[in-house]
Amino acid sequence: MYGPLLLLTTLLTTTCSLDNTTLVTLTTPHSKLQRNETSTLTLQLNEVVKEDLLFNCTPSSQDLLTIYGGQQITVKNTTNSTTVNVKTGGKGGTFYISTELLQHKAINLTISDLEMCVVHSEKLETVIEVLGWLCFAVWSISFYPQIYQNWSRKSVFGLSFDFLGYNLLGWICYSAFNFSLLWVTPVRNQYYDAFPHGVINVQLSDFCFSFHALFITAFTILQCICYERGGQRPSPLCLFILTAFGCGMVLMLIVATSCCITWFQYVTIFSYVKLAVTVFKYSPQVYMNFKNKSTEAVSIYQFLLDLSGGVLSLIQMGLIAYNYDDWMTFLGDFTKFGLAVLSILYDLIFITQHYILYRVPAYSRLGEERIRSESSEALLQAEEGQDSDRIISAPVDQLG
């Protein structure tokens, strides 16, 4: 899916370079091939050179791809490309084909590597992509019931401001993490250095969801500014935690720029911040529900949809791991797995609070008890009044 995007990026970058640079690219009909599939590999120059050039093309994994005729490919001076046959191996995974010029000639070359994937089934790849967009739809829709409920009540009283503060920080970090693994080449390369045959578990739908969630969270905070909030404000602990995380990320940026850690390790810290924030963000709302003995301020549909999205996300991750023969993807993107599991656990807690523990809000129970008490008193007074009437209307001889 991302092979053509990377190739297009390389082409656009090279176009802006010096005119005397010759671009060397590797292309295949498809960036993703099935196991034991025969295909072609084309080594192409963007111009015809005056002499033959000998290149060595080396797959990062010999188990995943075999080049027929050997890894050395010659481009004749009468043409600008050469095509060879290749065959994938019997297991799935992701790999690179690196290219180098074997003859040291006075020619200025810009050589781009090729990223390829070997999968069990292309049809299963389609299912994975559909599941990703289903997760995006379900998780994205889950934000809107809360927005509507705030609008209809013209109040955000009972909605935890700590929850929104943690949410905002988390979505900023998760959007940055997804963007980096999708489109920042140095980060992607360092990922494959850490997981040589792994697949990047971040999909385009993941970035779209995280960026949309960031926007919706900011809009909900705007509602908190405009609507009745009953004197609520973020707690000092929440403000301290958000400030500490912000300062920590700036400090780690300084460490990354000094090359003490890789950029992949740096953006991975972003993902761990999101995971930690997920633990923090739900707890204040759970406590507030417990304190108020009510879930009226939060929309239960938000958590029902969130639960569905978490289940779909886990199914998608399992299919990706199977299709690429790479169960280490859970470690490569542990955040995505952890977010799905934590979301499911907290959603179950909210659902339990709403439908079982606090099905009738505390103030409603108090109101019903007050009504029953007043009814009992009125009934007692009525009975006492009837007794008095009977005594007054009784014959005098009966009284004597």
Stockholm file with secondary structure:
# STOCKHOLM 1.0

chainA/1-400         MYGPLLLLTTLLTTTCSLDNTTLVTLTTPHSKLQRNETSTLTLQLNEVVKEDLLFNCTPSSQDLLTIYGGQQITVKNTTNSTTVNVKTGGKGGTFYISTELLQHKAINLTISDLEMCVVHSEKLETVIEVLGWLCFAVWSISFYPQIYQNWSRKSVFGLSFDFLGYNLLGWICYSAFNFSLLWVTPVRNQYYDAFPHGVINVQLSDFCFSFHALFITAFTILQCICYERGGQRPSPLCLFILTAFGCGMVLMLIVATSCCITWFQYVTIFSYVKLAVTVFKYSPQVYMNFKNKSTEAVSIYQFLLDLSGGVLSLIQMGLIAYNYDDWMTFLGDFTKFGLAVLSILYDLIFITQHYILYRVPAYSRLGEERIRSESSEALLQAEEGQDSDRIISAPVDQLG
#=GR chainA/1-400 SS CCHHHHHHHHHHHHHTSCTTCEEEEEECSCSEEETTCEEEEEEEESSCCSSCEEEEEEESCTTTEEETTCSEEEECTTCSEEEEEEEECSSCEEEEEEEEESSCCSCCEEECCEEEEEESCHHHHHHHHHHHHHHHHHHHHTTHHHHHHHHHHTBCTTSCHHHHHHHHHHHHHHHHHHHHHHHCHHHHHHHHHHSTTCCCCCCHHHHHHHHHHHHHHHHHHHHHHHSBCTTCCCCHHHHHHHHHHHHHHHHHHHHHHTTSSCHHHHHHHHHHHHHHHHHHHHHHHHHHHHHHTCCTTSCHHHHHHHHHHHHHHHHHHHHHHHHTTCTTHHHHTHHHHHHHHHHHHHHHHHHHIIIIITSSCHHHHHHHHHHHHHHHHHHHHHHHHHHHHHHHHSCHHHHC
#=GC SS_cons         CCHHHHHHHHHHHHHTSCTTCEEEEEECSCSEEETTCEEEEEEEESSCCSSCEEEEEEESCTTTEEETTCSEEEECTTCSEEEEEEEECSSCEEEEEEEEESSCCSCCEEECCEEEEEESCHHHHHHHHHHHHHHHHHHHHTTHHHHHHHHHHTBCTTSCHHHHHHHHHHHHHHHHHHHHHHHCHHHHHHHHHHSTTCCCCCCHHHHHHHHHHHHHHHHHHHHHHHSBCTTCCCCHHHHHHHHHHHHHHHHHHHHHHTTSSCHHHHHHHHHHHHHHHHHHHHHHHHHHHHHHTCCTTSCHHHHHHHHHHHHHHHHHHHHHHHHTTCTTHHHHTHHHHHHHHHHHHHHHHHHHIIIIITSSCHHHHHHHHHHHHHHHHHHHHHHHHHHHHHHHHSCHHHHC
//
